[in-house]
């Protein structure tokens, strides 16, 4: 026997009902399990009986319209083709908007990996709704395509940071550029209100891909970045890093990082990610020397993040030593005054352990290179004119 459960949603207000179908009933079993309490724990009060569900078609058909009309439309310059019937509306997460969010929570839990409901009772929460205006009399005036939940929180001493907590485009409308529209609208808000910067809470790989593509396109036309980027690219083309004796740092100047935050509201971590993408984008992929140098920089950065970089241990080093007490936990500390570039405090490893560690590190670097190149190709296809101007400098 198996059970088929159908969950039906009303798109006008996201109320839900379910129907159950059994293919067969096993005689002598424990009987039919009541699944409603289990599903009620996921969908809450939004899971109703079929009769009440059907009544919502007439009672609450304009529910989303009421929420939208109390919000503010966000005007922004986007990279996607403009659709006059689609708009972004900003609403405070209270009243009817908070009630709408409570009905969207089950979809977030089901469709966004690792997500948790936000505390809408906390001050500073807003929603950005992607809605499509319709002219058909048989359907509601506004159709919800997706949404983002954002939080404004205090940043010392006198500013506000904007954190994107959740973004969801409803499955029937995914791949239509609505997630891109939401991110662009949020950037527009950050600039117009002089927000300190914009962050995203635990973004998925695809959301990070879209976000990095948008930010790289913005940076391509940002003049202050061009001299430093040109200098970094020239260094990778001309320098032989295969025989390097110290870790490489492919990072932008600190003052440029601050300028990008002030002018574009891109936070430091995101800018460093975009910086690597822009450097890769500016290199000739057929030039093995420069690409090998670029990978060497990614390798050293990744190794430093995982294993740690030099921390000034003044030549101290741990070495495992044989002992009759506990061979695995016995060690000696060595110290030399002659080691100017001392490594971190480390435990000497066996050759096979070092080999495995190196293989895992290279695999991780290869994955990061693939991600960087993937975003770079997307940026190149979307911003050919901007890229040509950058490379001409």
C-alpha positions in Angstrom: 0.0 0.0 0.0 1.2 3.5 -0.6 -0.4 6.9 0.0 -0.7 9.8 -2.4 -1.1 13.2 -0.9 -2.1 16.2 -3.0 -1.7 19.7 -1.6 -3.6 22.4 -3.4 -2.9 26.2 -3.0 -5.0 29.2 -3.8 -2.7 31.6 -5.6 -4.8 34.6 -4.5 -4.0 34.1 -0.8 -1.9 30.9 -0.5 -4.4 29.0 1.6 -3.9 25.2 1.3 -5.9 22.0 1.5 -5.0 18.4 0.9 -6.6 15.2 -0.5 -5.4 11.7 0.3 -5.6 8.6 -1.9 -4.9 5.1 -0.8 -4.2 2.4 -3.4 -5.1 -0.4 -1.0 -5.5 -1.1 2.7 -3.6 -3.9 4.3 -5.8 -6.1 6.4 -4.6 -6.8 9.8 -2.5 -3.6 10.0 -2.6 -0.8 12.5 -5.2 1.1 10.5 -4.9 4.4 8.6 -2.6 7.0 10.1 -4.1 10.4 10.4 -1.6 12.7 8.6 -3.4 15.9 9.2 -1.6 16.7 12.5 1.7 16.0 10.9 1.0 18.3 7.9 -0.6 20.8 10.3 2.8 21.2 12.0 4.2 22.3 8.6 1.4 24.4 7.2 -0.2 25.7 10.4 -3.6 27.3 10.4 -3.3 27.8 6.6 -4.3 24.1 6.1 -8.1 24.0 6.0 -10.9 21.7 5.1 -12.0 21.5 1.4 -15.2 23.4 1.9 -13.5 26.4 3.5 -10.8 26.2 0.9 -13.3 26.5 -2.0 -14.9 29.5 -0.4 -11.7 31.5 -0.5 -12.0 31.8 -4.3 -14.8 34.3 -3.8 -14.0 35.7 -0.4 -10.3 36.5 -0.7 -9.7 36.7 -4.4 -8.2 40.2 -4.1 -6.1 39.5 -1.0 -2.8 40.1 -2.7 -4.2 43.3 -4.3 -4.9 44.7 -0.8 -1.3 44.0 0.3 0.2 45.5 -2.9 -1.9 48.7 -2.9 -0.5 49.5 0.6 3.1 49.2 -0.6 5.4 51.3 -2.6 6.5 50.4 -6.2 10.3 50.3 -6.6 11.8 51.9 -9.7 15.2 50.6 -10.7 17.4 50.2 -13.7 17.7 46.6 -14.4 19.7 44.3 -16.7 16.7 42.3 -17.7 14.3 43.3 -20.4 11.5 45.5 -19.0 8.1 43.9 -18.7 5.5 46.7 -18.0 3.1 44.2 -16.3 5.7 43.1 -13.7 6.7 45.3 -10.8 8.5 45.2 -7.5 6.4 46.4 -4.5 7.9 47.1 -1.1 5.8 46.5 2.0 6.4 46.6 5.8 6.1 43.1 7.3 3.1 43.8 9.5 -0.7 43.6 9.3 -1.9 42.0 6.0 1.6 41.6 4.7 2.7 39.7 7.8 -0.4 37.4 7.4 0.6 36.8 3.7 4.1 35.9 4.7 2.8 33.4 7.3 1.0 31.7 4.4 4.2 31.7 2.3 6.4 30.2 5.1 5.5 26.5 4.2 6.6 27.1 0.7 9.9 28.6 1.9 10.4 25.5 4.2 9.7 23.1 1.4 11.6 24.9 -1.5 14.5 26.7 0.2 17.1 24.3 1.7 18.0 25.0 5.3 15.5 27.8 5.7 13.7 28.8 8.9 10.8 31.2 9.5 11.8 34.7 10.4 10.5 36.5 13.5 8.1 39.0 12.0 7.6 40.4 15.5 11.1 41.9 15.4 11.4 45.5 14.2 12.8 46.2 10.8 11.4 43.5 8.6 10.2 44.2 5.1 9.1 42.2 2.0 9.7 42.9 -1.6 7.0 41.3 -3.8 7.3 40.5 -7.5 3.8 40.9 -8.9 2.3 40.7 -12.3 -0.7 42.9 -13.2 -3.4 41.1 -15.1 -6.3 42.4 -17.2 -8.3 39.2 -17.4 -11.6 39.5 -15.5 -11.5 35.8 -14.5 -8.3 36.1 -12.4 -7.2 38.5 -9.6 -5.7 41.8 -10.6 -2.3 41.0 -9.1 -0.5 37.6 -9.3 2.4 37.0 -6.9 5.5 35.6 -8.7 8.0 35.7 -5.9 9.2 37.6 -2.9 12.2 38.6 -0.7 12.3 39.1 3.0 14.8 41.7 4.1 15.9 43.1 7.5 17.1 46.6 8.3 19.4 46.4 11.3 21.6 48.9 13.2 25.3 49.4 12.2 27.5 51.4 14.6 27.6 54.4 14.9 24.8 55.9 12.7 23.9 53.7 9.8 21.8 50.7 8.8 22.7 47.5 7.1 20.3 45.6 4.8 20.3 41.8 5.1 18.5 39.6 2.6 17.1 36.7 4.7 15.0 34.8 2.1 14.4 35.0 -1.6 11.8 32.7 -3.3 10.5 32.7 -6.8 7.5 30.5 -7.1 8.3 27.3 -9.2 6.0 28.2 -12.2 7.9 31.4 -12.7 11.5 30.4 -12.0 13.9 31.1 -14.8 12.1 34.3 -15.9 14.5 36.7 -14.2 12.4 37.6 -11.2 15.2 36.7 -8.7 17.4 39.1 -10.6 14.8 41.8 -10.4 14.5 41.4 -6.7 18.3 41.7 -6.2 18.5 44.8 -8.4 15.6 46.4 -6.5 17.3 45.8 -3.2 20.5 47.4 -4.6 18.5 50.4 -5.7 17.0 50.7 -2.2 20.5 50.5 -0.6 21.8 53.3 -2.8 18.8 55.6 -2.5 18.7 55.3 1.3 22.5 55.3 1.7 22.5 51.9 3.5 25.9 50.9 4.9 26.0 47.7 2.8 24.0 44.7 1.6 24.5 41.1 2.9 22.7 37.8 2.2 22.1 35.2 4.8 23.3 31.8 3.7 22.7 32.2 -0.1 22.3 29.1 -2.2 24.9 28.4 -4.9 22.6 29.7 -7.6 21.6 32.8 -5.7 25.3 33.6 -5.1 25.9 33.0 -8.9 23.1 35.6 -9.8 24.3 38.0 -7.1 27.9 37.9 -8.2 26.9 38.4 -11.9 24.9 41.5 -11.0 27.7 43.0 -8.9 30.4 42.3 -11.4 28.3 44.0 -14.1 28.0 47.0 -11.8 31.8 47.0 -11.1 32.6 46.9 -14.8 31.4 50.5 -15.2 32.9 51.7 -11.8 35.9 53.8 -12.8 37.8 53.8 -9.5 38.3 50.0 -9.8 40.0 50.1 -13.2 43.6 51.2 -12.3 44.0 48.6 -9.6 42.4 45.9 -11.7 44.7 46.7 -14.6 47.8 46.6 -12.3 46.8 43.2 -10.9 46.2 41.8 -14.4 49.5 43.0 -15.6 51.3 41.5 -12.6 49.7 38.1 -13.3 50.7 38.3 -17.0 54.3 39.3 -16.4 55.3 37.5 -13.1 56.4 33.9 -12.9 54.7 32.5 -9.8 55.6 28.8 -10.3 58.7 29.2 -8.0 57.1 31.4 -5.4 58.5 31.1 -1.8 55.6 32.7 0.0 51.8 32.8 -0.2 50.3 35.1 -2.8 47.6 37.7 -2.1 45.4 38.7 -5.0 43.4 41.4 -3.2 42.4 44.9 -4.0 43.7 47.9 -2.1 41.9 48.5 1.2 40.9 52.1 0.2 39.3 50.7 -3.0 37.3 48.1 -0.9 36.0 50.9 1.2 35.1 53.1 -1.9 33.1 50.2 -3.4 31.2 49.7 -0.1 30.4 53.4 0.1 29.4 53.9 -3.6 27.9 50.5 -4.5 27.0 49.1 -1.1 28.8 45.9 -1.9 30.2 44.4 1.3 33.9 43.5 1.7 33.5 39.7 1.4 31.4 40.0 -1.7 33.7 42.5 -3.3 36.7 40.2 -2.8 34.7 37.4 -4.6 33.8 39.8 -7.4 37.4 41.0 -7.6 38.7 37.5 -8.4 36.0 37.1 -11.1 36.9 40.4 -12.7 40.6 39.5 -12.7 39.7 36.2 -14.4 37.5 38.0 -16.9 40.4 40.4 -17.8 42.9 37.6 -18.5 43.3 35.7 -21.7 42.0 32.2 -21.1 44.5 30.9 -23.7 47.5 32.4 -21.9 48.6 29.5 -19.8 51.1 31.5 -17.8 48.7 34.1 -16.5 45.9 31.5 -15.9 48.4 29.3 -13.9 49.4 32.4 -11.9 45.7 33.1 -11.3 45.1 29.6 -10.1 48.1 29.8 -7.8 46.6 32.8 -6.2 43.3 31.0 -5.7 45.2 28.0 -4.3 47.1 30.1 -1.7 44.0 32.0 -0.7 42.0 28.7 -0.2 44.9 27.1 1.6 45.1 30.0 3.9 41.4 30.0 4.7 41.4 26.3 5.5 44.8 25.7 7.1 45.6 29.2 8.2 48.4 31.6 7.2 51.4 32.9 9.1 50.4 34.1 12.5 53.8 35.1 14.0 54.7 32.1 16.1 58.3 33.3 16.2 59.7 30.0 14.8 57.8 27.7 17.2 56.9 24.3 15.8 55.3 21.2 17.3 56.7 17.8 16.3 55.3 14.4 17.4 57.7 12.4 19.5 57.7 8.7 20.5 56.8 8.1 24.1 56.0 5.1 26.4 53.2 7.1 28.0 51.0 8.0 25.0 52.7 7.9 21.6 49.8 9.7 19.8 49.6 12.6 22.1 53.3 13.2 22.9 55.2 16.1 21.2 58.1 18.4 21.6 58.3 22.2 21.0 61.2 23.6 18.9 62.0 27.2 18.6 64.6 29.1 16.5 65.4 32.8 16.3 66.7 32.5 12.8 63.4 31.8 11.1 62.0 35.1 9.8 59.2 33.5 7.8 58.1 30.9 10.3 55.2 28.7 9.5 52.2 28.3 11.8 52.4 26.2 14.8 51.9 22.8 13.1 52.1 19.1 13.9 54.4 17.2 11.5 52.3 15.0 9.3 53.0 11.7 7.5 53.7 11.8 3.8 50.4 9.9 3.0 48.4 12.4 5.1 50.0 15.3 3.2 49.3 13.7 -0.1 45.6 13.3 0.8 45.4 16.8 2.0 46.9 18.2 -1.2 44.5 16.2 -3.3 41.5 17.5 -1.4 42.8 21.0 -1.5 43.3 20.8 -5.3 39.8 19.4 -5.8 38.4 22.3 -3.8 40.5 24.8 -5.8 39.3 23.3 -9.1 35.6 23.7 -7.9 36.2 27.3 -7.1 37.9 27.9 -10.4 34.9 26.4 -12.1 32.5 28.7 -10.2 34.7 31.8 -11.0 34.9 30.9 -14.7 31.1 30.2 -14.8 30.2 33.7 -13.4 32.9 35.3 -15.6 31.3 33.8 -18.8 27.9 34.9 -17.7 29.1 38.5 -17.1 31.0 38.5 -20.4 27.8 37.5 -22.3 25.7 40.1 -20.5 28.1 43.0 -20.6 30.1 42.8 -23.8 30.2 46.5 -24.3 31.3 47.2 -20.7 33.9 44.5 -20.9 35.3 45.8 -24.2 35.7 49.2 -22.6 37.5 47.7 -19.6 40.0 45.7 -21.7 40.7 48.7 -23.9 42.2 50.6 -21.0 
